[in-house]
Amino acid sequence: MPAAKRTASDRSPLSDTGPLDLQIPKPFAADQLVFGGGRKMEAVEDGRFDPEIPAIAIGGEGGELAMGTIEDHVRVLLKGLGEDPEREGLRKTPMRVAKAFRDGTRGYRQKVKDIVQDALFPEAGLDNGTGQAGGAGGLVVVRDINLFSLCESCLLPFSIQCHVGYVPSGKRVVGLSKLSRVADIYAKRLQEPKRLADEVCWALQNTINPAGVSVALQCWHIRFPEVLKCNPNPSHPSRSTTKQGWVRTTVCSSTGIFNEKNSSLWDEFHGLLKLRGINLSDAGCSSIHSWCQSMFLDLKECHGNISRSNFSIGKVSSQSAMVAAVASILQSLGEDLSRKELFGTAYRYVHWLMNFRRSNLDLKQTKLTINSAHSYEKVNGYIHSRDEIHSELSFPFCAQCEHHLLPFHGVVHIGFFHDRPIDRSSLQSIVHFYACKLQVQERLTRQIAEAVYSFLAKGVMVVVEANHICMISRGIEKVGSSTATMAMMGQFSTDFTARALFLEAISMSTAIGG
């Protein structure tokens, strides 16, 4: 999707002092930039992809002011969700969310030139005129760069595995770490996959002046809760690299020698990725409408705003205030709300949040019947009969971290002592009831255990395994990490053997692929 035009006369939403002073150098002619299948890159001439300047002039002295403004708007969101921003656990949430948004868009305040300028090194290599790249050797590929970016359609983070290849020229090579750092600058902006690939490719072409650059991105976008809870084959958190159930797309972008008609470089780039099990056979230009699930929401424009007819009856006032708050957050980050890619973004983010609105209703625990799953022999004095210990595993869930307003998702395993069957769907309802609100994993685990124990008083054990977006998309960015929590009540509290058998049942299910 082409990027919206932004010119030097565009005004910054953070300032009323005048237009942005943007100088647009053009070190690489627009007609020389051809990407993925011969498509010329759009918006090169308008400066959007200029590595010399940030796309939006924000930060600096206004950083603290922007943080305070964002925090105020986050409090509006919390109130709209029926929460008390002053309750324990939420008092610092506005600060954490503001920090996460600022960190997730820090690429607007960074310059590629500052990273690359001192990292170009002489490398004589072959004689001039021989080999690829006129004397500096052949293809260089850095694979498996883990990144996160904020989806410009719904503001949710999406996961990226980035692969960058280039052919050095002018007897110079660039420090390998700089390739990932340049990719991170553009990932830390509101993005969609194809434009991200184009921006990284163009920036590298213009700053290190190689014979050509190729960028491949594998991207995953989390699904909305109503899809996750119905997924019969949820992704096991320990297999976070597979991201089963996420919306996936693969996109590529290339310049220079990679696009020459008789060049074998693209095949060689792909071949080096295949050594890591990476297949780019489905790479191409992906439509944003098939990428972000929220784009299917029915949005109606009325005088430039989202029509109130899209809101739930009785919630128009609070949701309108929430949408206005999100729009103000975008402005505080320095975004241009007139950019067409941001139409409806604030509404879509509020739609996501409303999945986790606080409810004062009591859980209706009815028709609880689950089929027994395992039988055990007498061990250490405890008798576990065929119909006594039941294991119901891998209930999918998606919750919202109350500390950062970012999703965490995974599976819930429930073990219990009971002498008659109980319906699995009722246990899934319990999981969904407690997951669909602002949560922390420890509390979610305890609440599910208490709810099941309230009608099965013999004994209950609950294990929750989850991936936390707040751990892997911000701060320490621990990609691949997952969190497991346990809660036990009744006989499970004193019966070590029962706990061990239940954990073994989970392990066996995971090994099989459950």
N, C-alpha and C positions, 0 to 999 in steps of 0.2 A: 504494500500500500504506500503510495507516495506520501512523503512528509509534507505538512502544511508549509507554505511560504512564510519565512520570517525575514524581515529586512532590517536595515539599520534604523529605520524610522519607527520600528515597533517599540512601544513603551514597556518598561519593566513594571509588573504589578506591585513591586515593592517600593517604587519611587514615583513621585510626581514632579521631579525636577527636570525631566526632559527625556529625550530618546536615548537608547543605549548607544554608546560609542563603539561600534563594531567595525574593525578594519578587516577586510576579507582578502588575504593573499591567496593566489591561485597557483601553487607550485606544480600542479598536475592538471593539464587541460581536461575539461569535462568530456570532450569527445574521445579521450583516450581511456576513459573509465567504462569498462563493460563488465557486467556482472551476470553470473548464473544463466547460461543459455542465451547470451547475446543481448540481454536487457540492459540498456543504459541506466545508470543510477540517476534517480530523480533527486532534485533539491541540492545537487552539488554546488550549483552556482549561487544559491542563496545563503551559503555559509553555514548551514546546519551541521555539516560534517567537517568543519575546519578544525584541525588539531591545535591551531595556535591559540584559540580562545575557547572558553567554556560556552556551551550552547545558551546558557542563561546566566546573567550576571547577578549572583546572589551570594550570601555568606558574608565573610569579613566582619565589619563592624555591626552589621545587622543580624548576626547569628543569634545573639542572646534575645533580641527582640522577636525574631521569628520563632524561637523556641517557646517563649512565653505566650505568643499568640496561638500557636498550635496547641499548647496545653489547655488553654481556655476552650478551644473548640472540641478537644477530646472529652472534656467534662460534659459538654452538650451531648455528645454521642453516648456517654455512659448513662446520663439521665434519660435519654431516649430509649435506652435498653431496660429501663426500669430499675437501674442500679443507683446506689448512693455513692457518689465519688469520694465521700469521706470515710466510708467503712474500711475496716482493716483489710488489707490486701489490694485495695484500689487507690489508696491515697497517693502513691507514687506512679500509678499507671499513666496519668497524663504526661508526666515527665519521660517515662520510658517510651511511650508511643511517639512522642515528639522526637526523641533522640533516634528512634528506629527509622522514622520517616526522613530525618535529616541525613542519617547514615546511608539510607537506601537511595538517596539522591545526591550523594556527595560528588558524583561524577560531573555534575553541572559546575562544580567549583574547582575542578582540576584541569590541568592542561597536559596534553600528550607531550608537548615539547619539553616540559620540565622533567619528564621521566626519561625520555629517549636521548636528549642532547649529549649527555656525558656517558652514554653507554654504547657508542659506536666504536668498534675496535678494528685496526688494520689486520688483514689476513691475506698474505700474498697469494697463497694457493698456487694455482696453475699459471702458466704463461698467459698473457693477454691474448684473447681471441680464441682460446681453446676451452673446451668443456662448457658446461652451462654457466651462465652468469659472467662470462667474460673474464675468467681468471680467478674467481674466488670459490670455486667448487660447485656443488650441486644443491639439491633440495634439503632444507632444514625444516623439521616438523616438531612442534611441541604438542603433545596429545593430553587429553583428559584434564583440561583446566576446569575445575569446578567453580561455577559462578552462580549467583542469584540476582535476579532483577525484579523490579516491580512492574506488573502488567499495567499498561496504560488504560486498559478498558475497565478494570475492576479493582486496581491497587493491591491485589494479592501477589505475593512473591511467586515467581516461577523458577524452576531449577534448570541449570544449563551445564552441559558438558561441551566445552569449546576446544576445537582443534585448529591450530594455526600453522600454516606452512608458508615458507617464502624462499626465493632463490636470491642469494646475495649478489650484489654487483658493486663495481667500483672498488673491489678489493677491500670491502668492509663487511663486518658482521655485527649484529646487535646482541647485547647480553640477553640470554634466553629468558631470564625472569621478566624482562621488560615486555615481552610479548603478552604474558599473562596480565601484567599491570595495565597495559593499554586496553586489553579486553575488559578489565574490571572497571576502568573509567567509564566506558560506554554502557556496561551492564548496570552501573549505579546511576541510572536515569530511568524515567518512565519509558518503557520499551515495548516493542513487539519483535518476534524473532528475526524476521527478514531484515528489518531496518537495522537491528543490532549487528547482524552479520555484515551488512553493507558498511556501516559506520566504522567497525573495527578494521575491515579490509582497507577502506579508503585512508584511514588515519595512518596505518602502517605504511601504505604505499607512499604517502606524502612526507613522512618523517624519516624513514630509513632509505627511501629511494632504491628499492630492490628491483630486480628484473621482473618480479611478479609476486603476488600474494594470493593465498587461498585460505579461506576461513570456512569451517563447517561447524554448525551448532546443532546439538541434539537437545531439545527443550521439552520440559514436562510441566504441565499446569494442573494444580489440584482441582478436583471436581467439587461441585457444591454438595452440602451435607445430604440433601435428599437423594442424590445419586450414590454417595458412599454407603449410606445405611442400607441400601437395597442391593449392594454388590454381593453376589453369592460367592465370589472368590476374592476376598480382600487381600491386599498385599500384606505379607508378614513384615513387621517393622525391621527385623534383622536382615531383610533382603532389600534394603532401601535403594540399592542401585538399580533394581528392576522397575520400581515405581509402577507396579501393576495397578490398573484402574485410573491412572492419571491420563490426561489428554496429552498426546505426544506429537511432536512435529520435528522434522529435520530440514534445515535450510543451509544453503551454501552461497558463497560470494567469492569472486576471484578477479584479478587484474593482470595486466601485462602478459607475460609469456605463457601464463596458464590458459589464456584465451586464444592463443594462436592456433590456427586451423590444424596444423600438422604436429602440434606439440603432444608429447606423451606425459607431460608433467601431471596433469589431472589424474591420469590412471596410476601414476607412481604415488601421488599423494594419497589416493584412495587405497592403494596397496599397502602403504605403511600404516594406515589406520586399521586395515584388516588384520594386521599382525596382533592388534589388541582386541580383536573381535568386534570391531566397529564397522558396520555396514551402512553405506550412504546411498543405497540403491533407491530409497524413496525421497532423496533430497530434491528440493526444488523451491518454487515460490509458493509458500503456503498462504491461504486466505485467512485473514484474521478472524473471519466469521466462523471458521471451523476450528479455530485455535482456542479462543476464550469462550467458555460456555456461557458466560453472562451476556454475550452479544446477542443471544437469542431472546433476552427479555424484551417485552413489548414496551418500547419507549415512544412517547409522543411529544413532539415539540410544540410549545405554545409561547410565542413571542420570545423565543430564545431560551426558554426554560422548560424543564420537564413538567408535563401536565400532571396535575394532582389526581387525575383520574387513574393514574397508575398505582396509587397508594391504596392500602387497605382501608376500608371504611372504618371510621372511628379513630384512625391513627394518622390522619392527614397532617395535623398540626405538628406533632412530635417528629414525624418522618421528614416533613418539609424543613424543620429546624435542623435536623441531622444532615440532610442534603446540603443545606446552606453552610453548615459547619465544615463538611468535607470540601466543598468548593473553596472555602476560605483557607483551609489547610493547603490545598493545591496552590493557591495564590501566595501563601506564606513561603512555600517552597520555591517560588519563582516561576511557576508554570503559567502559561498563557491559556486561559480558559476558552478563548475563541478558537484554539487549535481544534480542528475537526475531529481528530482522534480522541479528544477528551470529551466529546459530546456524550452525556449520559454516564460518565465515569463515576461521578459523585453518587448518583442514584444507584448504580450497580453495587458500589461498595456498601451503601446503606442496606441494600437488599441482602447482601451477604451477612452483615451484622445482625439483621433482624431474625436470622435463623437461630440466634442465641439470646433472644430477648428473655429477660427474667419472667418467670411465671409463678404466681402464688397458688396455683392449683395443686391439690394433692395427687399423688400417683394412684391411679386406680388399678389395684392389683387383683385382677380377676382371671379366672380360667387358666390357672398356672399348671400346666402339665408338660413334663419333659420325659422323653424316653431315657431309660437307664443306658449307660454306655460301657461300664466295665465291671468285672467281677474280680475279687481278690481273695487270697487265702488268709488264714490266721497268721499274724506276724506280731511278735513282741506283745502278745496278750490282747491285741485288738482284732476282732473278727469283722472282716469286711465282706459281707454277703453279696450275692449277685445283684440284688435289688437295693442295696444300701447306699453305695457311693455312686454318684452320677457326675459325669463330666460333659459339660456343654462348652464347646471351644469356638474361638474365632468369630465372635460377634463384631462386625465392623462398626466403627464410630468416627465421628469428627466433632471436636469440641473447639472452643476458642479460649486461648490462654488469657486470663484476666490481667496478667501483668503487662502484656505487650499488644493485646488485641490481634494476635496472630494465631492461625489454626494449629492444632496438634491432632493427629489422627493415628489410628491403629486398630488393634483388636482387643477384645475382652474375653477372658476365659473364666468360667464359673464352675466350681465344683461344690457338691453339697451332699449331705446325708438325707435320704428320704426313702419312703417305702412304697411310693406310687409314682406313676409317670406324670410329668409336667410339660406343658406345651412350650416349645422353644420360642415361638413367636412372642410369647408374653415376656420372656427374659430379654429378648431383643428390644421390646418396648421399654423395659426398665432401663436398659443401657442408653437408649435414645433419649429418654426423659431426662436423665441426669447429664448426658453429654451436651445436649443442645442448650447451653447457657454458658456464661463466662465461668471458667473452671480452672482448677489446677489438677494435675493428674493424681496427686495423693488424695485429695478430697473426693474426686470422682471414684477412685477405687474403694474408699471407705463407704461412700453413700450407696454404691451398688451392693456391697456386702451387707450393709445394714438393712437395705430394702428386702433383699432375698431372705435374710435371716429372720425378718419380722414375721414371715409366714412359714419358714422352715427352721424351726427353733433347734434342731439337732446340731447343725454345724454347716458353715459356709466358708468357702475360700474363693477369693477373686484375685486374678492376676491380670494386670493391664500392661500391654506393650504398645509403645507409641513413638512416633517421630514428631519432634517439636520444631516447627518452622522457625520459631524464635531462637533456637539453638544453632540452626544451620544456615540461616539467611542473614544474620546480623552478629555483631560482637565477635566472638571467637570463631564463628563459622565452622562448627564441627560437623562437616559433611560426613554422612554415613553413621552418625551416632544415633542411638535409640535409647529409650528409657523404659525400665520395667518396675512396676510397683505391685505390692501384695497387701491384702487385708484378709484376716481370718477371724472367725467367730465360732463360739460353741466348741464342739468336739475337735475341730481342726486346730484350735488353739493349743490343745494338749496332746494331740495325736501326731507325733512326728512322722510315723509311717504313712498315715493318710496324706499328709502334706507332700511327702516324697513321691508317693504313687500318683498324686494329681499332677505334680510337676513333670513326672515321667510321661504321663499321658499327653501333656502339652508338647513335650519334646518329640515324642513319637509322631504326633500329628504334624508338627513342623517339618520333620524329616521326610514324611510322606508327601508333603506339599500342601497341607491344610492351612 
